[in-house]
Amino acid sequence: MTMETVKPGQTKLGWIGTGVMGASMAGHLVDAGFEMTVYTRSKAKAQNLIDKGAHWAETPKAVAEASDVIFSIVGFPNDVREVMLGEQGALAGSKAGNILVDMTTSDPSLAVEIYETAKEKGVHSVDAPVSGGDVGAKNGALSIMIGGDKEVVDALQPCWEAMGKTIVYQGKAGSGQHTKMVNQTLIATNMIGVCEALLYGYKAGLDLPTVLQSVGSGAAGSWSLSNLGPRIMDNNFDPGFFVEHFIKDMGLALAEAKRMGLCLPGLALAHQLYLAVQAQGHGRDGTHALQLALSSLAGVDWKSR
């Protein structure tokens, strides 16, 4: 089966969820020339898109009724279930041939369920979680990990290119979500190293920006160190990605690991440390707020250093 590639000016897009990343991602699609209908829980959060010409809908179902391809990026798996499969969800408003694209980091088994339920109605479904945070979303430079039928994924290429730089088809439905679990496991354990290293450097009396010049470009370098390290040093813990959402992601990965009979002690440790971050009141801060919890364990008032 071959599908016609989506085209600006012809294909009508729908977008559900305009949070830290979703607003920028949807904006890139509008800028690329696509007509868009948008829904989010707070209309005010969609105002910039509406100002750009997007149409407002009162429900995800209404978004689908006005669209050919419907994207969603929301918070938690229960939110995905509601906006996709709920009574007022996107599938309820879809017609045969429509495409549902969930870009939330969610449960791989839910991605398969949406795919199979949509298929019964003649609707296509793709899971396409992303990595890159608020910076990647704003710059249209996200890494997009995609699961579903390849011909459907290929037909959406202009949309992927508007939002991301690294666009990789991973396989059947659920494969995008499984790949994101790999991504989050890598980030979780790396963030422990980034925060502990900066804490060590501070206690040793080093100038941290100078240290970063030496270690950032070598084998110790990472995206988290280069992009979040300076934020940590500046006490800027604004979210590129919420701690509470990261806890959700790690929980999903640990549940999948348990189902597969895998022991992932490093990820389990990171999960526990981030629960401490949340307990200290930083659930709506960025993932680099791990620095505050580790500093507290060490008896260091990081913000007043």
N, C-alpha and C positions, 0 to 999 in steps of 0.2 A: 504494500500500500504506500502511495506517495501522497503527501499533503502539500497544499499551496502555502508558500512562505507568507507569514504575516507582513503587512505593508502599512506604513504610515499613510493616513488619509483614506484607507480602506478598512482595515481591521479595527474594530472597536474594543478597547481595553477597559477592564474593570480593576479597581484596586481596593483592597480591604486592609486597613491598618496603616496609620501614618505616625508611627512612633519615631524613636531616635534614628532608625535607619530607613524605615518605610517611606517617610516623606521625601527624602532625597532620591531614593530609588524610583519612586513614582514620578518625581519631577523630571528625571532624566528621560523617561518615556514620553512625557508631555513635550519636552524640549525637542525630542526626536520627531515630533509631528503626529503622534498618535492621539486620537480622540479618547478621552478617559471619563469614566464615571467612578466616583469614589465614595467609600463609606468608612467611617471610623466612629468609635464610641463618643468622642467629643468633636463636634463639627468644627470647633475653633482650631483644632489641630490640622484640619484639612484646608484651612482658609487660604494658605499660600497656593495650593493646587487649584482651588476654586478661582483665585485671582488670575491664575494662568490660563483659565478657560475650562477646567475640569467641571463636570456636572456632579451635583450632590445627590445621593440616594439615601433613603431612610433605613434600608436594611441590606444585608448581603444578598438576599434574594432579589431585591430590586436592582442591585448592581449587575447581577448575572442576566437579568431580563433585558438589560440595555447593552450587553457586551458579548463579544465573541470569545475573548480570552479573559479569564478572571484570575488575578494574582492576590495572594494573601500573605501577610507577614504580621503575626499577632504574638501574644505572649507565651502561652502555655498550651500543651496538647488539648486540654478541655476547651480552650478558646478556638483552636483549630477545628475541633469536632463541631462546635456550635456554629462557626461561620461557614463551614463547608457542608456539614451533614444535618444541621438543625432544621427545625420547621421553617425558619426564615433564613436558612442558609443558602449558599451559592448554588448547590446542586439542585435545590428545589426550584430555582429560577432558571436553570439551564435547559437548553434544548439540545437535541442530538447534534453532534459535531462541535459543540463548545469545548474549551480546554480549561481545566482548573489547574492552577499552578500554586502550590503552597511553598513559600520560601521561609517559613518559620522553622527553627530547629525544633523538631518534634519527634514523637515516637515512630520508629521505623515500621512497626506493625500497624499503626494508624495510617501511615502513608499507603500501605498495601490495602487496608480496608477501604480507604477513599477511592483508590484506583479500581478495586473490584466493584464497589457500589456504583461508581460513576459509569463503569463499563456496561452495567445492566441497563442504563438509560441511554447508551450510545454516546456518552460524554467521555472525553479523554482526561487523564489526570497525570500530573507530573509533580514529583517532589524535588525541590531545588533550594535547599538551605545554602546560606552564604557565610563567608568569613571575611573580615576586614574592618569591622566596626564602623563607627560613625565617619571616620576619615575615609575609609574605602567607599562607603555609600555616597558621601558628598563628592568624591572625586571620580565616581563611576569606575572604580578600580577593584571591585569585589572579586573574590574567588567564589565561583558558583559550582556546586556539586550536584549533579542532576541524575535522577532516576526516573524511569518510565519507558514508554515505547520510543525508540530512536527516531522514527520518522516524525513523531510529534515534537520531540525535542529539537530536531533540525529545523522544523518549520518556524520555531520561535527564535531563531538565531538573531534577527535584528533586535529583539528585546534583550536577549542576553548581552549583546555587544553594547547596548546603551547603558547597562548597569555594571558590567564587570570587565575584567581584563583576563582572568584565568577561568575559562569556561570548559569544563570537562564532563563528558557523559560517562557515568559510572556503571550503568547497567539497568536491570529491571526495576520495577517500582520498589521503593524502600532503600535502594542502593545509595541515593543521595544522602538520605538521613544516616545510614550506617557510616558513610564517609565523614559526615560532620561529627559523628561520635569519635572517630579517629582524631579529627582536628581538635576537638575540645579536650581530649585526653592529653594531647601534646601541649596545648596551651596551659592546662591546669598545672601540670608538673613544672613547666618552664617558668610560670609566674612565681612559684615558690623560690626557684633559683634567683630570679631577678630581684625579688624583694629581699631575700636573705643576703645577697651580695651587696646591695646598696646599704643595708643595715650594718654589715661588716665594715664596709668602707667608711661609713660615718663614724663608727666607734673607734676605728683606727686613726681617725683624725685627717682623713684624706679629703681633698676637694673633689666632690663627686662628678661634676661636669668634666673635669680633667681626667678622672678615671675612665669615664665613658669614652673619651677620645682614644684611649689605649685599647680598651677591651671590646668596643662596639663593632669593630670591623674584622675581628679575628674569629677564631673557632668558637668563642664564647658569645658571639653576636646572635641576635634574634630580633624578629619584628617587635616583640614585646619590650625588649631592652631599648631599642632605638626609638620607639614611638611612645611607650608608656613610662620608660625611665625618666625622661625629662619632666613629665607631668608629676611623677612621684616627688622628684626633687623640688618642684615648684608648689607642692601641696595642692595640686589641682586634681581632685578626685571626681570631677564631673564625669558622667557616664558616657563612654563610647559603647559600652555594653553593660547592662545592669548586673550587679552581684546576684540578685535574686533569680535572674534568668540563667546565669551561669550555674548556680546551684541546681536548677531544674535540669540543665543539660547534663551535668555530671551524674545526677540521679538516674537519668535515662540511660546513660552509658553504663553505669554500674548494674542497672537492672538487666540490660542486654547481655553484659558480661556474665552475670549470674546464670541467665538462661542458657548461655553457651558453655557454661562450666569453666569460665576463666576467672583467675584470681588476679586482680589489678590493685595491689596494695598502694602504689604511688597515687593513683587516682582516688582511692578511698581516703588517703591522708589529706589530699587537697580538698576533697569534699568536706571533711570535718573542719579544716581550717577556715573554709569559706562560710560554713555554718556559724563559726565564731565571729567572722566579720559581720554577718547579718545580725547576730545576737547583740553586737555592739552598736547597732543602729545604722549600719552602712549598706543595707540591702538595696537601696536605690542609688548608690554610688557606683563608680566604675570598678571593673574587676581588679584594677591595680590598687584598690583600697585594701587589698590583702596586706599591704605594707603597714597599715595602722594596727591590724590584729597582731602581726608578728612583732611589731615594735612594742606593743603592750605586753606581750609575753616576755620580752627582753627588758622591760622596765624603762623603756625609752619613750619620751613624749615627742614623737616624730614632728608634729606640727610646730612645736616650740623649740626645736633644736637650733 
